[in-house]
Amino acid sequence: MNHHYHLESARGGSPLPDARWDLECPPGEGAALLVTRYANRQFHLDETRQGLYRYSSWLPVERELPGSAAPVTYRGERLGAFLGLSNLYITFSGYWPERGALMKTGTFKECEAYAVCARPGRDQGKILVVASAGNTARAFGRVCSNNGVPLLLCVPEDNLDALWADEPWQDHVKIACTAAGSDYFDAIRLSNIACEMEQCCPEGGAKNVARRDGMGTTVLSAVTRIGRIPDYYFQAVGSGTGAIAAWEANRRFIEDGRFGKHLMKLILSQNAPFLPIRDAWKERALDMPPLDEQTARRLAGQINARVLSNRKPPYAIKGGLRDALLDTDGDVLAVTNEEATRAAKLFQQLEGVDVEPAAAVAVASLQQAVDEGRIERDAVIMLNITGGGVARYRAQHPVVVQKPHLVVAPDAPANEIKRKLQRLLKT
Protein backbone atom coordinates (compact mmCIF):
# COMPACT_ATOMS: atom_id res chain seq x y z
CA MET A 1 0.00 0.00 0.00
CA ASN A 2 1.25 3.50 -0.85
CA HIS A 3 1.19 5.86 2.11
CA HIS A 4 2.14 9.22 0.58
CA TYR A 5 -1.43 9.76 -0.68
CA HIS A 6 -4.93 8.35 -0.61
CA LEU A 7 -8.02 8.66 -2.82
CA GLU A 8 -11.40 10.12 -2.08
CA SER A 9 -14.52 11.14 -3.97
CA ALA A 10 -14.71 14.69 -5.31
CA ARG A 11 -17.81 14.87 -3.11
CA GLY A 12 -15.64 14.19 -0.05
CA GLY A 13 -16.04 11.25 2.26
CA SER A 14 -13.87 8.48 3.60
CA PRO A 15 -10.28 8.03 2.39
CA LEU A 16 -9.59 5.09 0.10
CA PRO A 17 -6.24 3.32 -0.28
CA ASP A 18 -5.02 3.20 -3.88
CA ALA A 19 -4.16 -0.45 -4.38
CA ARG A 20 -6.64 -1.83 -6.92
CA TRP A 21 -6.48 0.54 -9.91
CA ASP A 22 -9.71 2.23 -8.80
CA LEU A 23 -11.40 4.40 -11.42
CA GLU A 24 -14.82 4.82 -9.84
CA CYS A 25 -16.12 6.03 -6.52
CA PRO A 26 -17.56 3.38 -4.18
CA PRO A 27 -21.20 2.47 -4.85
CA GLY A 28 -23.70 4.72 -3.12
CA GLU A 29 -21.51 7.84 -3.03
CA GLY A 30 -22.90 9.28 -6.27
CA ALA A 31 -21.21 9.95 -9.61
CA ALA A 32 -17.97 11.85 -9.06
CA LEU A 33 -14.33 11.78 -10.04
CA LEU A 34 -11.86 10.26 -7.63
CA VAL A 35 -9.18 12.71 -6.47
CA THR A 36 -5.81 12.26 -4.80
CA ARG A 37 -5.05 13.69 -1.37
CA TYR A 38 -1.33 13.85 -0.62
CA ALA A 39 0.04 13.41 2.86
CA ASN A 40 2.49 16.27 2.28
CA ARG A 41 0.32 19.34 1.74
CA GLN A 42 3.42 21.36 0.81
CA PHE A 43 4.89 20.57 -2.58
CA HIS A 44 8.45 19.28 -2.72
CA LEU A 45 10.48 19.31 -5.94
CA ASP A 46 12.83 16.33 -5.80
CA GLU A 47 15.93 17.28 -7.80
CA THR A 48 17.46 13.85 -7.15
CA ARG A 49 14.93 12.24 -9.48
CA GLN A 50 14.83 12.27 -13.27
CA GLY A 51 12.35 13.91 -15.61
CA LEU A 52 8.71 13.86 -14.60
CA TYR A 53 9.43 12.09 -11.33
CA ARG A 54 10.91 15.24 -9.82
CA TYR A 55 7.23 15.96 -9.10
CA SER A 56 6.61 12.63 -7.35
CA SER A 57 5.54 14.20 -4.06
CA TRP A 58 2.30 15.12 -5.88
CA LEU A 59 2.08 12.14 -8.22
CA PRO A 60 0.27 8.86 -7.41
CA VAL A 61 3.23 6.70 -8.40
CA GLU A 62 5.17 3.90 -6.72
CA ARG A 63 8.12 3.56 -9.09
CA GLU A 64 10.20 5.51 -11.60
CA LEU A 65 10.24 4.50 -15.26
CA PRO A 66 13.30 5.47 -17.29
CA GLY A 67 13.13 7.95 -20.13
CA SER A 68 10.65 10.53 -18.84
CA ALA A 69 10.85 14.28 -19.41
CA ALA A 70 9.12 17.17 -17.65
CA PRO A 71 7.31 20.30 -18.88
CA VAL A 72 9.44 23.45 -19.02
CA THR A 73 8.22 26.92 -18.03
CA TYR A 74 9.91 30.10 -19.20
CA ARG A 75 9.05 33.77 -19.50
CA GLY A 76 7.56 34.42 -22.93
CA GLU A 77 9.11 37.83 -23.44
CA ARG A 78 8.84 37.98 -27.23
CA LEU A 79 5.25 36.81 -27.54
CA GLY A 80 4.37 38.82 -24.45
CA ALA A 81 5.86 41.99 -25.92
CA PHE A 82 3.98 41.44 -29.19
CA LEU A 83 0.70 41.06 -27.29
CA GLY A 84 1.46 43.82 -24.80
CA LEU A 85 1.64 41.44 -21.83
CA SER A 86 4.30 42.01 -19.18
CA ASN A 87 3.97 38.72 -17.27
CA LEU A 88 3.39 35.98 -19.81
CA TYR A 89 4.82 32.57 -18.90
CA ILE A 90 4.83 29.71 -21.36
CA THR A 91 4.76 26.12 -20.16
CA PHE A 92 6.12 24.03 -23.02
CA SER A 93 5.73 20.28 -23.39
CA GLY A 94 7.49 18.82 -26.38
CA TYR A 95 10.90 18.69 -28.02
CA TRP A 96 13.02 21.82 -27.63
CA PRO A 97 16.46 20.85 -26.29
CA GLU A 98 17.68 24.44 -25.92
CA ARG A 99 14.90 24.99 -23.39
CA GLY A 100 15.47 21.63 -21.71
CA ALA A 101 12.28 20.18 -23.20
CA LEU A 102 13.00 16.58 -24.20
CA MET A 103 9.65 14.88 -24.83
CA LYS A 104 10.37 12.76 -27.89
CA THR A 105 6.69 12.41 -28.79
CA GLY A 106 6.27 16.19 -28.79
CA THR A 107 3.24 16.16 -26.49
CA PHE A 108 2.37 16.59 -22.82
CA LYS A 109 0.56 13.27 -23.05
CA GLU A 110 3.91 11.78 -22.04
CA CYS A 111 3.23 13.22 -18.58
CA GLU A 112 0.06 11.12 -18.41
CA ALA A 113 1.70 7.96 -19.69
CA TYR A 114 4.67 8.01 -17.32
CA ALA A 115 2.37 8.67 -14.37
CA VAL A 116 -0.28 6.08 -15.29
CA CYS A 117 2.25 3.32 -15.95
CA ALA A 118 3.94 3.96 -12.59
CA ARG A 119 0.69 4.01 -10.58
CA PRO A 120 0.15 1.29 -7.94
CA GLY A 121 -1.82 -1.65 -9.29
CA ARG A 122 -0.40 -1.37 -12.80
CA ASP A 123 1.47 -4.67 -12.51
CA GLN A 124 -1.62 -6.86 -12.55
CA GLY A 125 -0.80 -8.98 -15.60
CA LYS A 126 -3.52 -7.41 -17.74
CA ILE A 127 -3.37 -5.52 -21.02
CA LEU A 128 -3.82 -1.77 -20.58
CA VAL A 129 -6.44 -0.38 -23.00
CA VAL A 130 -6.19 3.24 -24.16
CA ALA A 131 -8.52 5.07 -26.57
CA SER A 132 -7.03 8.05 -28.34
CA ALA A 133 -7.43 10.52 -31.19
CA GLY A 134 -3.67 10.37 -31.74
CA ASN A 135 -1.33 12.15 -29.33
CA THR A 136 -2.22 10.06 -26.29
CA ALA A 137 -1.69 6.90 -28.33
CA ARG A 138 1.72 8.10 -29.51
CA ALA A 139 2.80 8.82 -25.94
CA PHE A 140 1.43 5.62 -24.38
CA GLY A 141 2.79 3.56 -27.27
CA ARG A 142 6.31 4.81 -26.74
CA VAL A 143 6.26 4.60 -22.94
CA CYS A 144 4.69 1.14 -22.85
CA SER A 145 6.93 -0.18 -25.63
CA ASN A 146 10.07 1.00 -23.84
CA ASN A 147 8.98 -0.25 -20.41
CA GLY A 148 7.43 -3.64 -21.11
CA VAL A 149 3.82 -2.66 -20.39
CA PRO A 150 1.27 -4.68 -22.44
CA LEU A 151 -0.95 -2.21 -24.30
CA LEU A 152 -3.90 -2.14 -26.68
CA LEU A 153 -4.38 1.19 -28.44
CA CYS A 154 -7.76 2.03 -29.98
CA VAL A 155 -7.62 4.88 -32.50
CA PRO A 156 -9.53 6.08 -35.58
CA GLU A 157 -7.82 4.86 -38.76
CA ASP A 158 -7.83 8.42 -40.13
CA ASN A 159 -5.57 9.49 -37.24
CA LEU A 160 -2.88 6.86 -37.75
CA ASP A 161 -0.44 9.47 -39.03
CA ALA A 162 -0.13 10.67 -35.42
CA LEU A 163 1.29 7.29 -34.36
CA TRP A 164 4.91 7.83 -35.32
CA ALA A 165 8.11 7.00 -33.47
CA ASP A 166 11.82 6.74 -34.17
CA GLU A 167 11.55 2.94 -34.16
CA PRO A 168 8.82 0.30 -34.41
CA TRP A 169 7.09 -0.43 -31.12
CA GLN A 170 7.61 -3.75 -29.38
CA ASP A 171 5.18 -6.62 -30.00
CA HIS A 172 3.43 -6.19 -26.65
CA VAL A 173 1.91 -2.94 -28.02
CA LYS A 174 -1.07 -3.63 -30.31
CA ILE A 175 -3.02 -1.12 -32.41
CA ALA A 176 -6.72 -1.61 -33.23
CA CYS A 177 -8.44 0.96 -35.45
CA THR A 178 -11.98 1.95 -36.29
CA ALA A 179 -12.21 2.24 -40.08
CA ALA A 180 -11.80 5.40 -42.16
CA GLY A 181 -14.55 7.95 -41.58
CA SER A 182 -14.82 7.16 -37.87
CA ASP A 183 -13.91 9.48 -34.99
CA TYR A 184 -12.56 9.44 -31.43
CA PHE A 185 -15.90 8.41 -29.97
CA ASP A 186 -15.87 5.30 -32.19
CA ALA A 187 -12.41 4.49 -30.83
CA ILE A 188 -13.80 4.84 -27.31
CA ARG A 189 -16.56 2.34 -28.14
CA LEU A 190 -13.93 -0.08 -29.44
CA SER A 191 -11.93 0.31 -26.22
CA ASN A 192 -15.05 -0.26 -24.10
CA ILE A 193 -15.71 -3.52 -25.94
CA ALA A 194 -12.10 -4.58 -25.40
CA CYS A 195 -12.38 -3.84 -21.68
CA GLU A 196 -15.21 -6.35 -21.37
CA MET A 197 -12.61 -9.05 -22.05
CA GLU A 198 -11.01 -10.65 -19.00
CA GLN A 199 -7.41 -10.05 -20.06
CA CYS A 200 -7.91 -6.30 -20.55
CA CYS A 201 -7.86 -3.38 -18.12
CA PRO A 202 -9.21 0.12 -18.90
CA GLU A 203 -6.73 2.96 -18.52
CA GLY A 204 -9.68 5.12 -17.49
CA GLY A 205 -9.09 8.45 -19.21
CA ALA A 206 -10.22 11.38 -17.08
CA LYS A 207 -11.25 8.96 -14.32
CA ASN A 208 -7.65 7.89 -13.76
CA VAL A 209 -6.10 10.06 -11.03
CA ALA A 210 -2.61 9.33 -12.38
CA ARG A 211 -3.55 10.70 -15.79
CA ARG A 212 -4.88 13.94 -14.32
CA ASP A 213 -2.04 14.43 -11.84
CA GLY A 214 0.47 13.68 -14.60
CA MET A 215 -1.08 16.44 -16.70
CA GLY A 216 -1.11 18.67 -13.63
CA THR A 217 2.69 18.73 -13.63
CA THR A 218 2.38 21.57 -16.16
CA VAL A 219 1.00 23.72 -13.33
CA LEU A 220 3.63 22.41 -10.90
CA SER A 221 6.27 23.52 -13.42
CA ALA A 222 4.70 26.94 -13.84
CA VAL A 223 4.10 27.73 -10.18
CA THR A 224 7.58 26.68 -9.06
CA ARG A 225 9.15 28.69 -11.90
CA ILE A 226 7.03 31.82 -11.37
CA GLY A 227 6.97 31.61 -7.57
CA ARG A 228 3.22 32.11 -7.36
CA ILE A 229 -0.08 30.84 -8.75
CA PRO A 230 -0.85 32.48 -12.12
CA ASP A 231 -3.88 34.72 -12.53
CA TYR A 232 -4.96 33.16 -15.83
CA TYR A 233 -4.53 29.74 -17.43
CA PHE A 234 -4.89 29.23 -21.20
CA GLN A 235 -5.28 25.81 -22.85
CA ALA A 236 -7.10 24.25 -25.80
CA VAL A 237 -9.30 21.34 -24.75
CA GLY A 238 -10.92 18.26 -26.25
CA SER A 239 -11.99 16.36 -23.15
CA GLY A 240 -11.01 19.12 -20.74
CA THR A 241 -9.09 16.65 -18.58
CA GLY A 242 -5.98 18.86 -18.65
CA ALA A 243 -8.02 21.82 -17.42
CA ILE A 244 -9.49 19.74 -14.58
CA ALA A 245 -5.94 18.68 -13.69
CA ALA A 246 -4.78 22.30 -13.67
CA TRP A 247 -7.66 23.28 -11.36
CA GLU A 248 -6.89 20.40 -8.99
CA ALA A 249 -3.19 21.35 -8.88
CA ASN A 250 -4.17 24.97 -8.24
CA ARG A 251 -6.27 23.96 -5.24
CA ARG A 252 -3.37 21.92 -3.84
CA PHE A 253 -1.11 24.97 -4.07
CA ILE A 254 -3.71 27.00 -2.17
CA GLU A 255 -3.56 24.40 0.61
CA ASP A 256 0.25 24.55 0.42
CA GLY A 257 -0.04 28.22 1.38
CA ARG A 258 3.30 29.45 -0.02
CA PHE A 259 2.23 30.43 -3.53
CA GLY A 260 -0.99 32.38 -3.09
CA LYS A 261 -4.59 31.81 -2.09
CA HIS A 262 -6.35 32.47 -5.39
CA LEU A 263 -7.75 30.36 -8.20
CA MET A 264 -6.39 31.06 -11.66
CA LYS A 265 -9.13 31.81 -14.18
CA LEU A 266 -9.37 29.00 -16.71
CA ILE A 267 -9.60 30.38 -20.26
CA LEU A 268 -10.13 27.31 -22.42
CA SER A 269 -10.58 27.04 -26.16
CA GLN A 270 -11.96 24.74 -28.83
CA ASN A 271 -11.39 24.51 -32.56
CA ALA A 272 -14.47 25.72 -34.49
CA PRO A 273 -16.77 24.36 -35.72
CA PHE A 274 -16.39 21.47 -33.22
CA LEU A 275 -17.52 23.28 -30.06
CA PRO A 276 -19.50 21.02 -27.69
CA ILE A 277 -17.79 22.27 -24.52
CA ARG A 278 -17.98 25.92 -25.58
CA ASP A 279 -21.68 25.55 -26.45
CA ALA A 280 -22.53 23.81 -23.17
CA TRP A 281 -20.69 26.45 -21.15
CA LYS A 282 -22.23 29.39 -22.99
CA GLU A 283 -25.66 27.96 -22.20
CA ARG A 284 -24.58 27.19 -18.61
CA ALA A 285 -26.01 23.75 -19.30
CA LEU A 286 -26.07 21.20 -16.50
CA ASP A 287 -24.94 18.56 -18.98
CA MET A 288 -23.58 18.34 -22.51
CA PRO A 289 -26.19 18.99 -25.23
CA PRO A 290 -26.85 15.95 -27.41
CA LEU A 291 -24.74 15.68 -30.55
CA ASP A 292 -25.68 12.97 -33.03
CA GLU A 293 -22.96 10.79 -34.48
CA GLN A 294 -23.27 11.98 -38.07
CA THR A 295 -23.05 15.66 -37.11
CA ALA A 296 -20.18 15.01 -34.71
CA ARG A 297 -18.15 13.20 -37.35
CA ARG A 298 -18.82 15.94 -39.90
CA LEU A 299 -17.76 18.73 -37.55
CA ALA A 300 -14.73 16.80 -36.28
CA GLY A 301 -13.62 16.32 -39.86
CA GLN A 302 -13.50 20.09 -40.41
CA ILE A 303 -11.01 21.02 -37.69
CA ASN A 304 -7.23 21.07 -37.94
CA ALA A 305 -6.73 20.09 -34.28
CA ARG A 306 -8.28 16.64 -34.55
CA VAL A 307 -7.13 15.69 -31.05
CA LEU A 308 -9.72 18.15 -29.71
CA SER A 309 -12.68 16.21 -31.16
CA ASN A 310 -14.08 14.59 -28.00
CA ARG A 311 -17.87 14.59 -27.94
CA LYS A 312 -18.22 12.93 -24.52
CA PRO A 313 -15.99 14.98 -22.19
CA PRO A 314 -16.19 14.71 -18.38
CA TYR A 315 -18.29 17.87 -18.19
CA ALA A 316 -21.18 17.30 -15.81
CA ILE A 317 -19.70 14.76 -13.38
CA LYS A 318 -18.90 16.05 -9.89
CA GLY A 319 -15.32 17.32 -9.92
CA GLY A 320 -15.44 17.61 -13.70
CA LEU A 321 -15.03 20.41 -16.21
CA ARG A 322 -18.22 22.31 -15.40
CA ASP A 323 -17.24 22.47 -11.72
CA ALA A 324 -13.75 23.67 -12.66
CA LEU A 325 -15.12 26.46 -14.86
CA LEU A 326 -17.67 27.51 -12.23
CA ASP A 327 -15.12 27.51 -9.43
CA THR A 328 -12.62 29.63 -11.36
CA ASP A 329 -15.15 31.90 -13.11
CA GLY A 330 -13.65 30.55 -16.32
CA ASP A 331 -14.65 30.74 -19.96
CA VAL A 332 -14.39 28.81 -23.22
CA LEU A 333 -13.48 30.51 -26.51
CA ALA A 334 -13.92 29.41 -30.12
CA VAL A 335 -10.93 29.54 -32.49
CA THR A 336 -11.14 28.97 -36.25
CA ASN A 337 -8.65 26.95 -38.28
CA GLU A 338 -7.43 30.15 -39.91
CA GLU A 339 -6.85 31.89 -36.57
CA ALA A 340 -4.95 28.88 -35.23
CA THR A 341 -2.78 28.65 -38.36
CA ARG A 342 -1.81 32.32 -38.05
CA ALA A 343 -1.09 31.86 -34.34
CA ALA A 344 1.19 28.88 -35.03
CA LYS A 345 3.22 30.93 -37.51
CA LEU A 346 3.40 33.82 -35.05
CA PHE A 347 4.61 31.58 -32.22
CA GLN A 348 7.32 30.02 -34.35
CA GLN A 349 8.45 33.41 -35.60
CA LEU A 350 8.64 34.94 -32.12
CA GLU A 351 9.55 32.01 -29.87
CA GLY A 352 11.49 29.89 -32.34
CA VAL A 353 9.75 26.51 -32.28
CA ASP A 354 6.82 24.86 -34.03
CA VAL A 355 3.67 24.04 -32.07
CA GLU A 356 1.03 21.39 -32.61
CA PRO A 357 -2.45 22.38 -33.90
CA ALA A 358 -4.08 22.13 -30.45
CA ALA A 359 -1.41 24.36 -28.92
CA ALA A 360 -1.90 26.82 -31.78
CA VAL A 361 -5.58 27.03 -30.80
CA ALA A 362 -4.48 28.03 -27.28
CA VAL A 363 -2.13 30.71 -28.65
CA ALA A 364 -4.93 32.09 -30.82
CA SER A 365 -7.28 32.17 -27.82
CA LEU A 366 -4.74 34.23 -25.89
CA GLN A 367 -4.60 36.72 -28.78
CA GLN A 368 -8.39 36.80 -28.84
CA ALA A 369 -8.60 37.44 -25.09
CA VAL A 370 -6.10 40.30 -25.36
CA ASP A 371 -7.91 41.87 -28.33
CA GLU A 372 -11.23 41.69 -26.51
CA GLY A 373 -9.85 43.15 -23.26
CA ARG A 374 -10.58 40.03 -21.24
CA ILE A 375 -7.27 40.09 -19.33
CA GLU A 376 -5.20 42.78 -17.62
CA ARG A 377 -1.93 43.60 -19.39
CA ASP A 378 0.10 43.08 -16.22
CA ALA A 379 -1.65 39.87 -15.12
CA VAL A 380 0.45 36.76 -14.54
CA ILE A 381 -0.56 34.43 -17.35
CA MET A 382 0.23 30.74 -17.91
CA LEU A 383 -0.03 29.63 -21.53
CA ASN A 384 -0.02 25.83 -21.69
CA ILE A 385 1.65 24.74 -24.93
CA THR A 386 0.61 21.11 -24.85
CA GLY A 387 2.67 19.99 -27.82
CA GLY A 388 5.52 21.33 -29.89
CA GLY A 389 8.83 20.65 -31.57
CA VAL A 390 7.32 17.80 -33.57
CA ALA A 391 8.38 19.17 -36.96
CA ARG A 392 11.87 19.74 -35.63
CA TYR A 393 12.14 16.28 -34.10
CA ARG A 394 10.89 14.60 -37.25
CA ALA A 395 13.32 16.60 -39.36
CA GLN A 396 16.26 15.53 -37.19
CA HIS A 397 15.32 11.89 -36.61
CA PRO A 398 14.13 9.14 -38.96
CA VAL A 399 10.62 8.18 -37.90
CA VAL A 400 8.19 5.44 -38.84
CA VAL A 401 4.40 5.50 -38.69
CA GLN A 402 3.18 2.51 -36.73
CA LYS A 403 0.98 0.02 -38.62
CA PRO A 404 -2.40 -1.13 -37.30
CA HIS A 405 -2.81 -4.77 -36.31
CA LEU A 406 -6.60 -4.70 -36.72
CA VAL A 407 -9.17 -2.46 -38.47
CA VAL A 408 -12.89 -2.84 -37.70
CA ALA A 409 -16.03 -1.08 -38.85
CA PRO A 410 -17.13 1.41 -36.18
CA ASP A 411 -20.63 -0.08 -36.10
CA ALA A 412 -19.57 -3.73 -36.17
CA PRO A 413 -21.36 -5.96 -33.61
CA ALA A 414 -19.57 -6.23 -30.28
CA ASN A 415 -19.30 -10.01 -30.46
CA GLU A 416 -17.60 -9.84 -33.86
CA ILE A 417 -15.13 -7.24 -32.54
CA LYS A 418 -14.36 -9.39 -29.49
CA ARG A 419 -13.58 -12.41 -31.63
CA LYS A 420 -11.13 -10.39 -33.69
CA LEU A 421 -9.54 -8.86 -30.61
CA GLN A 422 -9.15 -12.30 -29.01
CA ARG A 423 -7.18 -13.49 -32.03
CA LEU A 424 -5.08 -10.32 -32.03
CA LEU A 425 -4.22 -10.43 -28.34
CA LYS A 426 -3.13 -14.07 -28.52
CA THR A 427 -0.35 -13.21 -30.99
N, C-alpha and C positions, 0 to 999 in steps of 0.2 A: 504494500500500500504506500502511496506517495503522501508525504505529510506536509509538503510546502504549500499545498492548496487543497481546497475541496470544491465541490459543485453545489449549486442550489438553484432553485427555480427563479426566474426573473420576477416572479410574484413574491419571492421570499420563502421562508419556511425552513425546514430542518436541513442541516448540511448532509451532503452525500459524498462518500468516498468515491474517487474515480478509479475504478479497478476493472470495469466490465465494458468499456467502450460505450458508455451511455450516451444516447442522442436525444432521448425524450425524458420529460419530467415523469415522476412516479404517477401512476393512475390516481385519479381523484383530485389532483392539484390544479387541474385546468391547463389549457393549451398555453405554453410559454416556452421560451428558449431557456436552456440551461446556461448558467454563467459560472465563471470561476471566481473564487474568493481566495486570495493569496494570504498566507500567514504573515508575510512581511508586507505591511501596508506602505512602507517606504521603498521606492524602487532602487535597486542596486544594479549598476552596470558592471558586469564581470569581465574585466579586460583580460583575464587569464584564459578565457574561452575563445573559440574561433567563430567567426561569421555571425549567423543569426543567434547562436547560443550565448552570446554576450548578454542577451536579454532574458536569460533563463529564469531569473527571479520572478518574472511575470509571464512565464510560458508554462503550459501544462505538459511538461516533458519529463522523461525519466532517463534519457540517454542523449548522446550527442552523435549525430551522423556526420561523416566527413563530407567536405565539399560545399558547405553552405556559405552564403554571402548575406550581408545585411543592407538595408536601405541606407542611403547617404543623404544627409541634409546640409545644404549650403545656402548662403545668402544670395538670392537672385538679383544681383545689382543691375545687370544689363536689362533684363526684362522688366524689373521694377522701375528703372529709370524711364524706359519707354512708356510704361503705363502710368507713370507719376506716382508710384508707390514707394515709400521710404523703408518699409519693413517687410519686404516679400522674402519668404524662405521657401525653397524648393526641396521637397523630399523626392529623391530620384531612386527608382528601383529599375535596374537594368544593367547594361554593359557600358561602362565609361571608366576605364582604368585610371585616367588622370584624376578623377574624383574619388577613386577608391571603390567604385561600383563594379562588382564582378559577378553579377548574375548572368550566367551563360545562356539562359533562356530568354533574357531580356524582359522579364516580367516579375512583378511582385508576388505572383502566384507561387514562386519558389518559397516565399516566407510561409505560405500555407503548407506546402508539401513537406518541408523540413520539420515543421511543428507537428503536423498530423502523424507522420511516420515515426516520430519519437514519443508519441503520447502513450501512456500506460495502456495496456490491453491490446496493443497493436500486434504483438507476437502471439497470435491465437491460431495460427496455422490456416487461416482462411484467406481467400483472394479479396483484396480491397477493390471495390467498385467505385469508379469516379465518372460522373457525367460532365461533359464540358463542351463549350462552344469553340475551344481551341487553346487558349493560353494556359488554362488550368491543366489541360491534358499534356501539353508540352512540358510543363513544370513537373507534374507528378510522374510522367513517363521517364524523365531524366533521373529524378531523385530515386524512384523505385528501381529503375534499371541498375543504377550504380550501387544500390544498397541492399539488393537481394530481396526486395519486398514484392510478393506476387500481386499483380495488378491487372484489372480489366478496365480499359478505357472505353467509354461510350460517347461517340461524337457524330455530328452530322457529316456525311460524306463530303458535302460542299466545303467543309472547313478543314479538310485534311492538310491543306497547304500550311496550316499553322503548326503541324506536328513535325517539325524539323529538329535535327540534332547534328552534332559533329561526328556521330557514329551511329550505326544501327543499335536499337535497344536490345537488351538481353531477352531470351525466349520467355522468361517469366512475366513479361509485359505483353498483354494481348490487346488488340484494337478491334472493336466491333463498331460498325457504322450503320446509321440509318441512311437509306438511299438518297441520291440526289433529289433536291427539292424539299427536303425535310429541314427542320430547325432544331434549336437547342432543346425545346420542350419534347420533341420526339426522342432525342437522345436520353432525356430524363426518363421517359417511359421505358426505353430499352434497359436502362440501368435498374429501374424498379423491378422489371421482370427478372433480371439477373439476380437481384438480391433475394428473390423468393427461393433461390436454389441454395441448398444446404452448405455448399462449399464457399459461398460468397458472403461478403460483409460490406454493408453500405458505408462509404466514407462519411456521408451525412450532410455535406454542403454547409449551409448556414447553421445547421443544428450542431455541428461539431465545434466544441469550444476551442480545440486546438487550431482549427482553421481560422476562426475569428481572432484569437489572440496572436496567431502568426501574422495576420494582416495588420493587427494593431501595433506591430513593431515599427510601422511607419511613424506613428505618433510618438512612440518612445524615442525614436531617432530625433524627431523634430524638437520635442520638449527638452531633451537633454542637450541638444545643440543650441537652442535659443535661450534656455534658462528659464522659460516660463511657458504656460499654456497659450497657444495662439488665440487670437480673437476670432479668426475665420478659418474654415477648412474647406478647400475646393477639391472635388473629385467627380469624375464621370462614373456612373453606376449602371449595372445591368440588373443584378440581384439586390444591390444595396448592402451586401454583407460587409464590404470594406468600410462603409459609412457607419454601420452598427458597431463594428470593431473599433473605429476611431472614437465613437461616443463612449463606449465602455472603457477604453484606455483613458480618455479624458476624465471620467468619473473616478477612476483609480488615482489619478494624479491629484484630484481634489482631496481625496482621503489622505494622500501622502502629505499634503499641506505645505510643501516647499516650493511649489511652482505656480501657485495661484488658486483661487477659489471659484473660478468662473467656467462656464461651458462655452466652448468655441461654437460659433454659429455654423452649422453644416450648410454649405451651398453646393448642392449636387447638380448633376447635369445628365441629360440623355440626348441621344443622337436622333433628331427628327428625320423621318416621321414616326419612328418607333418610340412612343412616349407613355407607356402605361403607368409608370411611377409618377411622372410629372402630372398626368391627367388626374390620377387619384388624389394627389396632394392638392392640386388646385381646387378640386371639388371638396376637399377635406373629408373625403369618403372614409367610412369606417373599414372598408375592405376594397380590394382591387375591383374595378369594373370588369364585367365579362368581356373577353376578347376571343372571338371564334378562331378556330385553327387556320382557316383559309386567309382571313384578314391578317392574322399575326404573321403568317409566313410571307405574305405579300409585303407587309411593312418592314419586316426584318430583312428581306431581300433588297431593300432600297437604301440601307444605311452602310456607311463605310466601316464603322466600328461594330463588326458583327458580334464581337464578344459581349456587347451590351444588350443583346436581344433575348432577355429572359422575361417570359410572360407570366411567370408564377413566382415572383420574389417574396421573401419573408416580410410582407408589409404589415399585415394586420395582427400577427401573433404578438402576444405580450413580450416586450423586450425587443421587438422588431423595428423595422424602418420607420413606421408611423410614429412610434413612441420616441425614437431618436430625433425625428424632425420636430415633433411637438416640444420635447424637452429643451431643445436648443434654439427654438424659434427659427428653424431652418427654412430652406426653400429649394425648389428644383427648377432648373432652367432647361430650355430647349435649344439645341445647337444644330444647325444644318450641316450637311456634308461640306458645303462650300466654306462655311465659317471655320470648320475644323481643319480643312486643308490649308487655309490661309494661316491659321494659328500654328500649325505644324511647321510651315516654312519660316514663320517669324521666330519660333523657338529655336530652330536650328541655326538661323542667321545670328541671333543674339547670344544664345547660350552655347552653341557649338556642338550639338548632338541631335540625332534624329529621335523622334518620339513616336510611339505606336498610336493608331487611330483613336483609341479610347482616351489616351492621355492628351491628345490634341483637342478632343472635345472639352476636357477640363480646362485647358489653356484658353480656349475660345470662350468658355463660360466666365473665366476671370476677366477677360477683356469686356465681355458683355456687362458684367456687374460694375466694372469701373465706369463704362460709358453711361450707364443708367444711374450712377450715383448711389449704388447700393452699399458701398463700403467706404470707410474713411481713408483718406490717403495715407495717414500715418498709422493705420491699424497693423497689428502683427498678423500676417497672413501665411498660412501653410497651403502650398499648392502641391497636391499629391500626384506626382508623375508616376503612374503605375506601370509603365513599360517604356523602355527606350534603349537606344544603342543596337537595335536588332539589325538595321541595315549595315552598320559598321561591323558588327560581329560576323555577319554572313559574308561581308566583303573580305574579311581577314581570315576566315576559316572555311574549309570545305564542309558543306553540310549536306545531309540527305533527308528527304521527306520520308517519314515512316509509312510503310504500306499497311493497309488494313488486312486483318485476318478473316474478317467476316463482314458482309454487307447484307442488311435485311430491309425489307419494305417497312416504312414507319407504321403502317396499319396492319402488319402481319399478325395472325393470331398468337397469343402468348405461348400456347403449347408448342407451336411450330418454332418460335424463337428459342424456347428453352431447349428443344432437341438440338438445334444448331449450336447453341452455346455449350451444351454438354459435350458435344464432339470437339469443339474448339478447346475447351478447358482441360480435356484429357491429353492434349498433345503437348 
